[in-house]
Amino acid sequence: MTAIALDIQGRICTGCNNCVVACPVNALELTVINPVTRKKTYNVLNGKAVVVDEDVCNGCGICLMVCPQRAITLTTE
C-alpha cells in the first residue's frame, strides 16, 4: 500500500476553505485547533487550521487543484 502525505503550508494558506469543500471523502477540515492535542496541524488565520485526516485521504489531489495559493503538496512513498 502506498503511503500518502498531504502537507498544507500554513504560512501560505489563507483558510479560504476551497480544499475542504472540494474534498470528496471529507478528509479535510478547517477548524479552530488546539495545537497541543492535534498530531499534525497547520496554522492559518484567527487560530483556525486546515486539519488533514490522513487515514481518510485517498490522495486524489483535488485539493491541490482548487487551492488558489498553491499551499498544498501531496507526496506518496
mmCIF file of the N, C-alpha and C atoms, coordinates in Angstrom:
data_MODEL
# 
_entry.id   MODEL 
# 
loop_
_atom_site.group_PDB 
_atom_site.id 
_atom_site.type_symbol 
_atom_site.label_atom_id 
_atom_site.label_alt_id 
_atom_site.label_comp_id 
_atom_site.label_asym_id 
_atom_site.label_entity_id 
_atom_site.label_seq_id 
_atom_site.pdbx_PDB_ins_code 
_atom_site.Cartn_x 
_atom_site.Cartn_y 
_atom_site.Cartn_z 
_atom_site.occupancy 
_atom_site.B_iso_or_equiv 
_atom_site.pdbx_formal_charge 
_atom_site.auth_seq_id 
_atom_site.auth_comp_id 
_atom_site.auth_asym_id 
_atom_site.auth_atom_id 
_atom_site.pdbx_PDB_model_num 
ATOM 1   N N  . MET A 1 1  ? 0.843   -1.182 0.000  1.00 0.00 ? 1  MET A N  1 
ATOM 2   C CA . MET A 1 1  ? 0.000   0.000  0.000  1.00 0.00 ? 1  MET A CA 1 
ATOM 3   C C  . MET A 1 1  ? 0.888   1.245  0.000  1.00 0.00 ? 1  MET A C  1 
ATOM 4   N N  . THR A 1 2  ? 0.532   2.227  -0.824 1.00 0.00 ? 2  THR A N  1 
ATOM 5   C CA . THR A 1 2  ? 1.299   3.456  -0.929 1.00 0.00 ? 2  THR A CA 1 
ATOM 6   C C  . THR A 1 2  ? 0.904   4.427  0.176  1.00 0.00 ? 2  THR A C  1 
ATOM 7   N N  . ALA A 1 3  ? 1.899   4.967  0.866  1.00 0.00 ? 3  ALA A N  1 
ATOM 8   C CA . ALA A 1 3  ? 1.631   5.958  1.908  1.00 0.00 ? 3  ALA A CA 1 
ATOM 9   C C  . ALA A 1 3  ? 1.440   7.322  1.260  1.00 0.00 ? 3  ALA A C  1 
ATOM 10  N N  . ILE A 1 4  ? 0.464   8.050  1.757  1.00 0.00 ? 4  ILE A N  1 
ATOM 11  C CA . ILE A 1 4  ? 0.147   9.373  1.227  1.00 0.00 ? 4  ILE A CA 1 
ATOM 12  C C  . ILE A 1 4  ? 0.369   10.394 2.325  1.00 0.00 ? 4  ILE A C  1 
ATOM 13  N N  . ALA A 1 5  ? 1.043   11.482 1.979  1.00 0.00 ? 5  ALA A N  1 
ATOM 14  C CA . ALA A 1 5  ? 1.247   12.570 2.925  1.00 0.00 ? 5  ALA A CA 1 
ATOM 15  C C  . ALA A 1 5  ? 0.789   13.868 2.281  1.00 0.00 ? 5  ALA A C  1 
ATOM 16  N N  . LEU A 1 6  ? -0.147  14.525 2.930  1.00 0.00 ? 6  LEU A N  1 
ATOM 17  C CA . LEU A 1 6  ? -0.670  15.798 2.451  1.00 0.00 ? 6  LEU A CA 1 
ATOM 18  C C  . LEU A 1 6  ? -0.123  16.886 3.352  1.00 0.00 ? 6  LEU A C  1 
ATOM 19  N N  . ASP A 1 7  ? 0.497   17.886 2.750  1.00 0.00 ? 7  ASP A N  1 
ATOM 20  C CA . ASP A 1 7  ? 1.080   18.969 3.537  1.00 0.00 ? 7  ASP A CA 1 
ATOM 21  C C  . ASP A 1 7  ? 0.463   20.290 3.107  1.00 0.00 ? 7  ASP A C  1 
ATOM 22  N N  . ILE A 1 8  ? -0.021  21.050 4.080  1.00 0.00 ? 8  ILE A N  1 
ATOM 23  C CA . ILE A 1 8  ? -0.567  22.371 3.822  1.00 0.00 ? 8  ILE A CA 1 
ATOM 24  C C  . ILE A 1 8  ? 0.336   23.380 4.504  1.00 0.00 ? 8  ILE A C  1 
ATOM 25  N N  . GLN A 1 9  ? 0.940   24.241 3.697  1.00 0.00 ? 9  GLN A N  1 
ATOM 26  C CA . GLN A 1 9  ? 1.885   25.207 4.240  1.00 0.00 ? 9  GLN A CA 1 
ATOM 27  C C  . GLN A 1 9  ? 1.128   26.357 4.900  1.00 0.00 ? 9  GLN A C  1 
ATOM 28  N N  . GLY A 1 10 ? 1.185   26.382 6.218  1.00 0.00 ? 10 GLY A N  1 
ATOM 29  C CA . GLY A 1 10 ? 0.454   27.367 6.997  1.00 0.00 ? 10 GLY A CA 1 
ATOM 30  C C  . GLY A 1 10 ? 0.829   28.795 6.702  1.00 0.00 ? 10 GLY A C  1 
ATOM 31  N N  . ARG A 1 11 ? 2.054   29.031 6.307  1.00 0.00 ? 11 ARG A N  1 
ATOM 32  C CA . ARG A 1 11 ? 2.466   30.409 6.032  1.00 0.00 ? 11 ARG A CA 1 
ATOM 33  C C  . ARG A 1 11 ? 1.900   30.915 4.706  1.00 0.00 ? 11 ARG A C  1 
ATOM 34  N N  . ILE A 1 12 ? 1.413   30.012 3.857  1.00 0.00 ? 12 ILE A N  1 
ATOM 35  C CA . ILE A 1 12 ? 0.843   30.384 2.568  1.00 0.00 ? 12 ILE A CA 1 
ATOM 36  C C  . ILE A 1 12 ? -0.682  30.283 2.586  1.00 0.00 ? 12 ILE A C  1 
ATOM 37  N N  . CYS A 1 13 ? -1.225  29.287 3.272  1.00 0.00 ? 13 CYS A N  1 
ATOM 38  C CA . CYS A 1 13 ? -2.673  29.032 3.317  1.00 0.00 ? 13 CYS A CA 1 
ATOM 39  C C  . CYS A 1 13 ? -3.404  30.247 3.897  1.00 0.00 ? 13 CYS A C  1 
ATOM 40  N N  . THR A 1 14 ? -4.495  30.629 3.230  1.00 0.00 ? 14 THR A N  1 
ATOM 41  C CA . THR A 1 14 ? -5.305  31.755 3.712  1.00 0.00 ? 14 THR A CA 1 
ATOM 42  C C  . THR A 1 14 ? -6.578  31.287 4.401  1.00 0.00 ? 14 THR A C  1 
ATOM 43  N N  . GLY A 1 15 ? -6.795  29.992 4.459  1.00 0.00 ? 15 GLY A N  1 
ATOM 44  C CA . GLY A 1 15 ? -8.007  29.452 5.083  1.00 0.00 ? 15 GLY A CA 1 
ATOM 45  C C  . GLY A 1 15 ? -9.253  29.706 4.251  1.00 0.00 ? 15 GLY A C  1 
ATOM 46  N N  . CYS A 1 16 ? -9.128  29.720 2.933  1.00 0.00 ? 16 CYS A N  1 
ATOM 47  C CA . CYS A 1 16 ? -10.265 30.014 2.047  1.00 0.00 ? 16 CYS A CA 1 
ATOM 48  C C  . CYS A 1 16 ? -11.331 28.924 2.073  1.00 0.00 ? 16 CYS A C  1 
ATOM 49  N N  . ASN A 1 17 ? -10.955 27.720 2.498  1.00 0.00 ? 17 ASN A N  1 
ATOM 50  C CA . ASN A 1 17 ? -11.890 26.600 2.632  1.00 0.00 ? 17 ASN A CA 1 
ATOM 51  C C  . ASN A 1 17 ? -12.165 25.864 1.329  1.00 0.00 ? 17 ASN A C  1 
ATOM 52  N N  . ASN A 1 18 ? -11.545 26.275 0.225  1.00 0.00 ? 18 ASN A N  1 
ATOM 53  C CA . ASN A 1 18 ? -11.788 25.602 -1.058 1.00 0.00 ? 18 ASN A CA 1 
ATOM 54  C C  . ASN A 1 18 ? -11.442 24.118 -0.992 1.00 0.00 ? 18 ASN A C  1 
ATOM 55  N N  . CYS A 1 19 ? -10.341 23.779 -0.371 1.00 0.00 ? 19 CYS A N  1 
ATOM 56  C CA . CYS A 1 19 ? -9.912  22.381 -0.306 1.00 0.00 ? 19 CYS A CA 1 
ATOM 57  C C  . CYS A 1 19 ? -10.883 21.547 0.518  1.00 0.00 ? 19 CYS A C  1 
ATOM 58  N N  . VAL A 1 20 ? -11.388 22.124 1.581  1.00 0.00 ? 20 VAL A N  1 
ATOM 59  C CA . VAL A 1 20 ? -12.326 21.403 2.451  1.00 0.00 ? 20 VAL A CA 1 
ATOM 60  C C  . VAL A 1 20 ? -13.609 21.086 1.684  1.00 0.00 ? 20 VAL A C  1 
ATOM 61  N N  . VAL A 1 21 ? -14.118 22.072 0.959  1.00 0.00 ? 21 VAL A N  1 
ATOM 62  C CA . VAL A 1 21 ? -15.360 21.894 0.199  1.00 0.00 ? 21 VAL A CA 1 
ATOM 63  C C  . VAL A 1 21 ? -15.163 20.897 -0.946 1.00 0.00 ? 21 VAL A C  1 
ATOM 64  N N  . ALA A 1 22 ? -14.013 20.931 -1.590 1.00 0.00 ? 22 ALA A N  1 
ATOM 65  C CA . ALA A 1 22 ? -13.772 20.086 -2.762 1.00 0.00 ? 22 ALA A CA 1 
ATOM 66  C C  . ALA A 1 22 ? -13.452 18.632 -2.422 1.00 0.00 ? 22 ALA A C  1 
ATOM 67  N N  . CYS A 1 23 ? -13.005 18.354 -1.228 1.00 0.00 ? 23 CYS A N  1 
ATOM 68  C CA . CYS A 1 23 ? -12.571 17.000 -0.871 1.00 0.00 ? 23 CYS A CA 1 
ATOM 69  C C  . CYS A 1 23 ? -13.750 16.018 -0.948 1.00 0.00 ? 23 CYS A C  1 
ATOM 70  N N  . PRO A 1 24 ? -13.649 14.992 -1.813 1.00 0.00 ? 24 PRO A N  1 
ATOM 71  C CA . PRO A 1 24 ? -14.767 14.056 -1.982 1.00 0.00 ? 24 PRO A CA 1 
ATOM 72  C C  . PRO A 1 24 ? -14.928 13.057 -0.842 1.00 0.00 ? 24 PRO A C  1 
ATOM 73  N N  . VAL A 1 25 ? -13.929 12.962 0.025  1.00 0.00 ? 25 VAL A N  1 
ATOM 74  C CA . VAL A 1 25 ? -14.016 11.974 1.115  1.00 0.00 ? 25 VAL A CA 1 
ATOM 75  C C  . VAL A 1 25 ? -14.007 12.632 2.496  1.00 0.00 ? 25 VAL A C  1 
ATOM 76  N N  . ASN A 1 26 ? -14.142 13.949 2.518  1.00 0.00 ? 26 ASN A N  1 
ATOM 77  C CA . ASN A 1 26 ? -14.185 14.697 3.789  1.00 0.00 ? 26 ASN A CA 1 
ATOM 78  C C  . ASN A 1 26 ? -12.953 14.451 4.671  1.00 0.00 ? 26 ASN A C  1 
ATOM 79  N N  . ALA A 1 27 ? -11.785 14.469 4.028  1.00 0.00 ? 27 ALA A N  1 
ATOM 80  C CA . ALA A 1 27 ? -10.552 14.257 4.781  1.00 0.00 ? 27 ALA A CA 1 
ATOM 81  C C  . ALA A 1 27 ? -9.990  15.551 5.353  1.00 0.00 ? 27 ALA A C  1 
ATOM 82  N N  . LEU A 1 28 ? -10.519 16.690 4.915  1.00 0.00 ? 28 LEU A N  1 
ATOM 83  C CA . LEU A 1 28 ? -10.009 17.981 5.351  1.00 0.00 ? 28 LEU A CA 1 
ATOM 84  C C  . LEU A 1 28 ? -11.051 18.706 6.172  1.00 0.00 ? 28 LEU A C  1 
ATOM 85  N N  . GLU A 1 29 ? -10.564 19.456 7.148  1.00 0.00 ? 29 GLU A N  1 
ATOM 86  C CA . GLU A 1 29 ? -11.459 20.228 7.999  1.00 0.00 ? 29 GLU A CA 1 
ATOM 87  C C  . GLU A 1 29 ? -10.767 21.534 8.367  1.00 0.00 ? 29 GLU A C  1 
ATOM 88  N N  . LEU A 1 30 ? -11.487 22.652 8.185  1.00 0.00 ? 30 LEU A N  1 
ATOM 89  C CA . LEU A 1 30 ? -10.986 23.949 8.641  1.00 0.00 ? 30 LEU A CA 1 
ATOM 90  C C  . LEU A 1 30 ? -11.644 24.200 9.983  1.00 0.00 ? 30 LEU A C  1 
ATOM 91  N N  . THR A 1 31 ? -10.847 24.217 11.016 1.00 0.00 ? 31 THR A N  1 
ATOM 92  C CA . THR A 1 31 ? -11.418 24.273 12.347 1.00 0.00 ? 31 THR A CA 1 
ATOM 93  C C  . THR A 1 31 ? -10.496 25.011 13.312 1.00 0.00 ? 31 THR A C  1 
ATOM 94  N N  . VAL A 1 32 ? -11.077 25.455 14.390 1.00 0.00 ? 32 VAL A N  1 
ATOM 95  C CA . VAL A 1 32 ? -10.269 26.005 15.476 1.00 0.00 ? 32 VAL A CA 1 
ATOM 96  C C  . VAL A 1 32 ? -9.539  24.829 16.094 1.00 0.00 ? 32 VAL A C  1 
ATOM 97  N N  . ILE A 1 33 ? -8.263  25.003 16.293 1.00 0.00 ? 33 ILE A N  1 
ATOM 98  C CA . ILE A 1 33 ? -7.463  23.871 16.738 1.00 0.00 ? 33 ILE A CA 1 
ATOM 99  C C  . ILE A 1 33 ? -6.777  24.148 18.062 1.00 0.00 ? 33 ILE A C  1 
ATOM 100 N N  . ASN A 1 34 ? -6.497  23.085 18.740 1.00 0.00 ? 34 ASN A N  1 
ATOM 101 C CA . ASN A 1 34 ? -5.634  23.139 19.910 1.00 0.00 ? 34 ASN A CA 1 
ATOM 102 C C  . ASN A 1 34 ? -4.355  22.411 19.522 1.00 0.00 ? 34 ASN A C  1 
ATOM 103 N N  . PRO A 1 35 ? -3.287  23.147 19.272 1.00 0.00 ? 35 PRO A N  1 
ATOM 104 C CA . PRO A 1 35 ? -2.063  22.523 18.768 1.00 0.00 ? 35 PRO A CA 1 
ATOM 105 C C  . PRO A 1 35 ? -1.512  21.445 19.691 1.00 0.00 ? 35 PRO A C  1 
ATOM 106 N N  . VAL A 1 36 ? -1.868  21.498 20.932 1.00 0.00 ? 36 VAL A N  1 
ATOM 107 C CA . VAL A 1 36 ? -1.347  20.515 21.877 1.00 0.00 ? 36 VAL A CA 1 
ATOM 108 C C  . VAL A 1 36 ? -1.999  19.154 21.675 1.00 0.00 ? 36 VAL A C  1 
ATOM 109 N N  . THR A 1 37 ? -3.261  19.149 21.283 1.00 0.00 ? 37 THR A N  1 
ATOM 110 C CA . THR A 1 37 ? -3.971  17.875 21.171 1.00 0.00 ? 37 THR A CA 1 
ATOM 111 C C  . THR A 1 37 ? -3.980  17.300 19.764 1.00 0.00 ? 37 THR A C  1 
ATOM 112 N N  . ARG A 1 38 ? -3.541  18.052 18.771 1.00 0.00 ? 38 ARG A N  1 
ATOM 113 C CA . ARG A 1 38 ? -3.537  17.578 17.393 1.00 0.00 ? 38 ARG A CA 1 
ATOM 114 C C  . ARG A 1 38 ? -2.179  16.996 17.048 1.00 0.00 ? 38 ARG A C  1 
ATOM 115 N N  . LYS A 1 39 ? -2.202  15.855 16.350 1.00 0.00 ? 39 LYS A N  1 
ATOM 116 C CA . LYS A 1 39 ? -0.969  15.223 15.918 1.00 0.00 ? 39 LYS A CA 1 
ATOM 117 C C  . LYS A 1 39 ? -0.276  16.076 14.861 1.00 0.00 ? 39 LYS A C  1 
ATOM 118 N N  . LYS A 1 40 ? -1.063  16.673 13.982 1.00 0.00 ? 40 LYS A N  1 
ATOM 119 C CA . LYS A 1 40 ? -0.488  17.435 12.889 1.00 0.00 ? 40 LYS A CA 1 
ATOM 120 C C  . LYS A 1 40 ? -1.414  18.599 12.600 1.00 0.00 ? 40 LYS A C  1 
ATOM 121 N N  . THR A 1 41 ? -0.931  19.810 12.647 1.00 0.00 ? 41 THR A N  1 
ATOM 122 C CA . THR A 1 41 ? -1.782  20.968 12.419 1.00 0.00 ? 41 THR A CA 1 
ATOM 123 C C  . THR A 1 41 ? -1.075  21.967 11.523 1.00 0.00 ? 41 THR A C  1 
ATOM 124 N N  . TYR A 1 42 ? -1.876  22.849 10.946 1.00 0.00 ? 42 TYR A N  1 
ATOM 125 C CA . TYR A 1 42 ? -1.357  23.864 10.051 1.00 0.00 ? 42 TYR A CA 1 
ATOM 126 C C  . TYR A 1 42 ? -2.012  25.172 10.429 1.00 0.00 ? 42 TYR A C  1 
ATOM 127 N N  . ASN A 1 43 ? -1.289  26.084 10.993 1.00 0.00 ? 43 ASN A N  1 
ATOM 128 C CA . ASN A 1 43 ? -1.866  27.338 11.457 1.00 0.00 ? 43 ASN A CA 1 
ATOM 129 C C  . ASN A 1 43 ? -2.205  28.257 10.302 1.00 0.00 ? 43 ASN A C  1 
ATOM 130 N N  . VAL A 1 44 ? -3.400  28.827 10.352 1.00 0.00 ? 44 VAL A N  1 
ATOM 131 C CA . VAL A 1 44 ? -3.809  29.848 9.399  1.00 0.00 ? 44 VAL A CA 1 
ATOM 132 C C  . VAL A 1 44 ? -4.372  31.013 10.187 1.00 0.00 ? 44 VAL A C  1 
ATOM 133 N N  . LEU A 1 45 ? -5.318  31.740 9.652  1.00 0.00 ? 45 LEU A N  1 
ATOM 134 C CA . LEU A 1 45 ? -5.808  32.950 10.285 1.00 0.00 ? 45 LEU A CA 1 
ATOM 135 C C  . LEU A 1 45 ? -6.729  32.676 11.466 1.00 0.00 ? 45 LEU A C  1 
ATOM 136 N N  . ASN A 1 46 ? -6.714  33.553 12.419 1.00 0.00 ? 46 ASN A N  1 
ATOM 137 C CA . ASN A 1 46 ? -7.631  33.542 13.555 1.00 0.00 ? 46 ASN A CA 1 
ATOM 138 C C  . ASN A 1 46 ? -7.652  32.235 14.327 1.00 0.00 ? 46 ASN A C  1 
ATOM 139 N N  . GLY A 1 47 ? -6.527  31.593 14.446 1.00 0.00 ? 47 GLY A N  1 
ATOM 140 C CA . GLY A 1 47 ? -6.444  30.370 15.224 1.00 0.00 ? 47 GLY A CA 1 
ATOM 141 C C  . GLY A 1 47 ? -7.018  29.144 14.561 1.00 0.00 ? 47 GLY A C  1 
ATOM 142 N N  . LYS A 1 48 ? -7.467  29.279 13.314 1.00 0.00 ? 48 LYS A N  1 
ATOM 143 C CA . LYS A 1 48 ? -8.010  28.125 12.604 1.00 0.00 ? 48 LYS A CA 1 
ATOM 144 C C  . LYS A 1 48 ? -6.921  27.481 11.763 1.00 0.00 ? 48 LYS A C  1 
ATOM 145 N N  . ALA A 1 49 ? -7.116  26.221 11.497 1.00 0.00 ? 49 ALA A N  1 
ATOM 146 C CA . ALA A 1 49 ? -6.168  25.479 10.684 1.00 0.00 ? 49 ALA A CA 1 
ATOM 147 C C  . ALA A 1 49 ? -6.909  24.456 9.854  1.00 0.00 ? 49 ALA A C  1 
ATOM 148 N N  . VAL A 1 50 ? -6.310  24.110 8.729  1.00 0.00 ? 50 VAL A N  1 
ATOM 149 C CA . VAL A 1 50 ? -6.822  23.002 7.944  1.00 0.00 ? 50 VAL A CA 1 
ATOM 150 C C  . VAL A 1 50 ? -6.172  21.741 8.496  1.00 0.00 ? 50 VAL A C  1 
ATOM 151 N N  . VAL A 1 51 ? -6.987  20.837 8.940  1.00 0.00 ? 51 VAL A N  1 
ATOM 152 C CA . VAL A 1 51 ? -6.509  19.596 9.527  1.00 0.00 ? 51 VAL A CA 1 
ATOM 153 C C  . VAL A 1 51 ? -6.813  18.462 8.555  1.00 0.00 ? 51 VAL A C  1 
ATOM 154 N N  . VAL A 1 52 ? -5.842  17.625 8.338  1.00 0.00 ? 52 VAL A N  1 
ATOM 155 C CA . VAL A 1 52 ? -5.973  16.516 7.394  1.00 0.00 ? 52 VAL A CA 1 
ATOM 156 C C  . VAL A 1 52 ? -6.094  15.201 8.165  1.00 0.00 ? 52 VAL A C  1 
ATOM 157 N N  . ASP A 1 53 ? -7.114  14.448 7.842  1.00 0.00 ? 53 ASP A N  1 
ATOM 158 C CA . ASP A 1 53 ? -7.228  13.100 8.386  1.00 0.00 ? 53 ASP A CA 1 
ATOM 159 C C  . ASP A 1 53 ? -6.593  12.168 7.364  1.00 0.00 ? 53 ASP A C  1 
ATOM 160 N N  . GLU A 1 54 ? -5.353  11.817 7.577  1.00 0.00 ? 54 GLU A N  1 
ATOM 161 C CA . GLU A 1 54 ? -4.608  11.027 6.594  1.00 0.00 ? 54 GLU A CA 1 
ATOM 162 C C  . GLU A 1 54 ? -5.095  9.581  6.509  1.00 0.00 ? 54 GLU A C  1 
ATOM 163 N N  . ASP A 1 55 ? -5.885  9.148  7.478  1.00 0.00 ? 55 ASP A N  1 
ATOM 164 C CA . ASP A 1 55 ? -6.481  7.817  7.385  1.00 0.00 ? 55 ASP A CA 1 
ATOM 165 C C  . ASP A 1 55 ? -7.631  7.799  6.384  1.00 0.00 ? 55 ASP A C  1 
ATOM 166 N N  . VAL A 1 56 ? -8.220  8.984  6.129  1.00 0.00 ? 56 VAL A N  1 
ATOM 167 C CA . VAL A 1 56 ? -9.357  9.092  5.214  1.00 0.00 ? 56 VAL A CA 1 
ATOM 168 C C  . VAL A 1 56 ? -8.901  9.545  3.824  1.00 0.00 ? 56 VAL A C  1 
ATOM 169 N N  . CYS A 1 57 ? -7.881  10.407 3.749  1.00 0.00 ? 57 CYS A N  1 
ATOM 170 C CA . CYS A 1 57 ? -7.397  10.949 2.473  1.00 0.00 ? 57 CYS A CA 1 
ATOM 171 C C  . CYS A 1 57 ? -7.015  9.808  1.529  1.00 0.00 ? 57 CYS A C  1 
ATOM 172 N N  . ASN A 1 58 ? -7.527  9.892  0.286  1.00 0.00 ? 58 ASN A N  1 
ATOM 173 C CA . ASN A 1 58 ? -7.203  8.858  -0.706 1.00 0.00 ? 58 ASN A CA 1 
ATOM 174 C C  . ASN A 1 58 ? -6.182  9.339  -1.734 1.00 0.00 ? 58 ASN A C  1 
ATOM 175 N N  . GLY A 1 59 ? -5.687  10.567 -1.560 1.00 0.00 ? 59 GLY A N  1 
ATOM 176 C CA . GLY A 1 59 ? -4.642  11.087 -2.430 1.00 0.00 ? 59 GLY A CA 1 
ATOM 177 C C  . GLY A 1 59 ? -5.103  11.467 -3.816 1.00 0.00 ? 59 GLY A C  1 
ATOM 178 N N  . CYS A 1 60 ? -6.366  11.806 -3.984 1.00 0.00 ? 60 CYS A N  1 
ATOM 179 C CA . CYS A 1 60 ? -6.896  12.125 -5.315 1.00 0.00 ? 60 CYS A CA 1 
ATOM 180 C C  . CYS A 1 60 ? -6.310  13.427 -5.877 1.00 0.00 ? 60 CYS A C  1 
ATOM 181 N N  . GLY A 1 61 ? -5.894  14.348 -5.011 1.00 0.00 ? 61 GLY A N  1 
ATOM 182 C CA . GLY A 1 61 ? -5.265  15.582 -5.462 1.00 0.00 ? 61 GLY A CA 1 
ATOM 183 C C  . GLY A 1 61 ? -6.211  16.710 -5.829 1.00 0.00 ? 61 GLY A C  1 
ATOM 184 N N  . ILE A 1 62 ? -7.499  16.528 -5.626 1.00 0.00 ? 62 ILE A N  1 
ATOM 185 C CA . ILE A 1 62 ? -8.451  17.589 -5.963 1.00 0.00 ? 62 ILE A CA 1 
ATOM 186 C C  . ILE A 1 62 ? -8.165  18.846 -5.134 1.00 0.00 ? 62 ILE A C  1 
ATOM 187 N N  . CYS A 1 63 ? -7.766  18.687 -3.906 1.00 0.00 ? 63 CYS A N  1 
ATOM 188 C CA . CYS A 1 63 ? -7.474  19.841 -3.043 1.00 0.00 ? 63 CYS A CA 1 
ATOM 189 C C  . CYS A 1 63 ? -6.334  20.686 -3.621 1.00 0.00 ? 63 CYS A C  1 
ATOM 190 N N  . LEU A 1 64 ? -5.375  20.038 -4.243 1.00 0.00 ? 64 LEU A N  1 
ATOM 191 C CA . LEU A 1 64 ? -4.271  20.775 -4.856 1.00 0.00 ? 64 LEU A CA 1 
ATOM 192 C C  . LEU A 1 64 ? -4.764  21.660 -5.986 1.00 0.00 ? 64 LEU A C  1 
ATOM 193 N N  . MET A 1 65 ? -5.688  21.118 -6.772 1.00 0.00 ? 65 MET A N  1 
ATOM 194 C CA . MET A 1 65 ? -6.175  21.834 -7.951 1.00 0.00 ? 65 MET A CA 1 
ATOM 195 C C  . MET A 1 65 ? -7.028  23.043 -7.588 1.00 0.00 ? 65 MET A C  1 
ATOM 196 N N  . VAL A 1 66 ? -7.718  23.014 -6.453 1.00 0.00 ? 66 VAL A N  1 
ATOM 197 C CA . VAL A 1 66 ? -8.616  24.115 -6.097 1.00 0.00 ? 66 VAL A CA 1 
ATOM 198 C C  . VAL A 1 66 ? -7.957  25.150 -5.191 1.00 0.00 ? 66 VAL A C  1 
ATOM 199 N N  . CYS A 1 67 ? -6.749  24.895 -4.737 1.00 0.00 ? 67 CYS A N  1 
ATOM 200 C CA . CYS A 1 67 ? -6.068  25.831 -3.835 1.00 0.00 ? 67 CYS A CA 1 
ATOM 201 C C  . CYS A 1 67 ? -5.515  27.019 -4.626 1.00 0.00 ? 67 CYS A C  1 
ATOM 202 N N  . PRO A 1 68 ? -6.063  28.229 -4.426 1.00 0.00 ? 68 PRO A N  1 
ATOM 203 C CA . PRO A 1 68 ? -5.584  29.383 -5.188 1.00 0.00 ? 68 PRO A CA 1 
ATOM 204 C C  . PRO A 1 68 ? -4.186  29.830 -4.766 1.00 0.00 ? 68 PRO A C  1 
ATOM 205 N N  . GLN A 1 69 ? -3.744  29.436 -3.606 1.00 0.00 ? 69 GLN A N  1 
ATOM 206 C CA . GLN A 1 69 ? -2.427  29.840 -3.102 1.00 0.00 ? 69 GLN A CA 1 
ATOM 207 C C  . GLN A 1 69 ? -1.338  28.804 -3.377 1.00 0.00 ? 69 GLN A C  1 
ATOM 208 N N  . ARG A 1 70 ? -1.742  27.646 -3.902 1.00 0.00 ? 70 ARG A N  1 
ATOM 209 C CA . ARG A 1 70 ? -0.809  26.527 -4.119 1.00 0.00 ? 70 ARG A CA 1 
ATOM 210 C C  . ARG A 1 70 ? -0.068  26.190 -2.818 1.00 0.00 ? 70 ARG A C  1 
ATOM 211 N N  . ALA A 1 71 ? -0.841  26.107 -1.753 1.00 0.00 ? 71 ALA A N  1 
ATOM 212 C CA . ALA A 1 71 ? -0.273  25.851 -0.428 1.00 0.00 ? 71 ALA A CA 1 
ATOM 213 C C  . ALA A 1 71 ? -0.224  24.369 -0.080 1.00 0.00 ? 71 ALA A C  1 
ATOM 214 N N  . ILE A 1 72 ? -0.758  23.523 -0.966 1.00 0.00 ? 72 ILE A N  1 
ATOM 215 C CA . ILE A 1 72 ? -0.880  22.099 -0.650 1.00 0.00 ? 72 ILE A CA 1 
ATOM 216 C C  . ILE A 1 72 ? 0.061   21.293 -1.530 1.00 0.00 ? 72 ILE A C  1 
ATOM 217 N N  . THR A 1 73 ? 0.744   20.361 -0.905 1.00 0.00 ? 73 THR A N  1 
ATOM 218 C CA . THR A 1 73 ? 1.551   19.405 -1.654 1.00 0.00 ? 73 THR A CA 1 
ATOM 219 C C  . THR A 1 73 ? 1.147   17.998 -1.214 1.00 0.00 ? 73 THR A C  1 
ATOM 220 N N  . LEU A 1 74 ? 1.253   17.082 -2.152 1.00 0.00 ? 74 LEU A N  1 
ATOM 221 C CA . LEU A 1 74 ? 0.893   15.699 -1.906 1.00 0.00 ? 74 LEU A CA 1 
ATOM 222 C C  . LEU A 1 74 ? 2.071   14.834 -2.306 1.00 0.00 ? 74 LEU A C  1 
ATOM 223 N N  . THR A 1 75 ? 2.486   13.993 -1.404 1.00 0.00 ? 75 THR A N  1 
ATOM 224 C CA . THR A 1 75 ? 3.592   13.095 -1.712 1.00 0.00 ? 75 THR A CA 1 
ATOM 225 C C  . THR A 1 75 ? 3.164   11.664 -1.450 1.00 0.00 ? 75 THR A C  1 
ATOM 226 N N  . THR A 1 76 ? 3.740   10.766 -2.190 1.00 0.00 ? 76 THR A N  1 
ATOM 227 C CA . THR A 1 76 ? 3.500   9.341  -1.977 1.00 0.00 ? 76 THR A CA 1 
ATOM 228 C C  . THR A 1 76 ? 4.834   8.649  -1.824 1.00 0.00 ? 76 THR A C  1 
ATOM 229 N N  . GLU A 1 77 ? 4.811   7.591  -1.084 1.00 0.00 ? 77 GLU A N  1 
ATOM 230 C CA . GLU A 1 77 ? 6.056   6.830  -0.872 1.00 0.00 ? 77 GLU A CA 1 
ATOM 231 C C  . GLU A 1 77 ? 5.873   5.409  -1.320 1.00 0.00 ? 77 GLU A C  1 
# 
